């Protein structure tokens, strides 16, 4: 009997919490959709945090991409070195141009 009572109480409590999920209606505001609309307009701090999170994720993705590209270049260079091909020297125009 006690168990049944507890279950009933729990059920009632759950039912109540389900109804009160949205923020309380402002004075003079009908309960219902407007309440949800106000809840949907996120506070600026939350938006700021979300933006920072997105920026952080984008930064991480960029770094991963750069790392991948570097690894790819290194691998290609190693393969080429095995074949006996040397990569062109980077930015030495004085040495590259005869009579300069």
N, C-alpha and C positions, 0 to 999 in steps of 0.2 A: 504493500500500500504506500509506504513512504517513497519507494522508488518511483511509483506512478506519479505521486504528487510532485516530486522533484522534476520529472520529465515534463509534466504539465507546466510548471513554473518556467523551466528553461525555454519551452516552446513559446510561452507567452512573451518572455523577455526578448527572444529572437524576433518574434513578430513585431514587437514594438520598435526594436532597433532598426528593422528593415524600413519601417515607415519614416523614421527620422533621419534618413541618410543625408539629405541636402542641408545647406546652412539655414538657420532660422530666417523666416520672412522678415523683411524690414517693416517697421511700423507703417501701416497704410498700404501694404503690398499684399495682394492676394496670394495665398499659398499655392504652390504648384510650379508651372513652367518658368515663371520669372525667376523663382528661386534658383532653379537649375541654371538658367542663363547666367545669373550672377556668379554661380559657382564655376561656370565654364570660363568666365573671364578671369584668368589666373592672375594672382598678385605679381607685380613687377619683379620682386625678388626671385620668385620661382622661375619666371621667364629668363632672368639673368643667369640663374644657375644652369638652366637647360642649355642656354646659349654657350656658356663656358664649357659645359660637358661636350657639346657638339664640336666646338673648336678643338678641344683636347683630342677627341677621337679623330678628327680630320688630320691634326698634326701627327698623331701616331701612324695613321694610314700613310701619310706622305713619307714619314721616316722609313716605314716598312718598305714602301715602293722604292725609295732611294737605295736602301740596303740590298733589295733584290737586284736592282739594276747593277749595282757595284759588283755583286757576286757573279752576275751573268758576265759582265765585262772581264772579271778576273778569270772566270772559267774559259772564256773565249781566248783570252791572252795566253793562258796556259796551254790550251790545245794548239794554238798557233806556234808557240815557242817550241813545242815538241816537234812540229813539222819544220822548224828552222826559220820561221818568219818572224821578223822583229817589228813591233809596233812603231809607227812614225813618231819621231821626237816631237814633243809638244812645244810650240811657240819658240822657235829659235830662227827667226827670219835672217839674221846676220850670217849664220852659218849656212843656211839653205841657199842664199843668193850668192852666186859666184861674182866676184868683183864688186861686192858691196862694201 
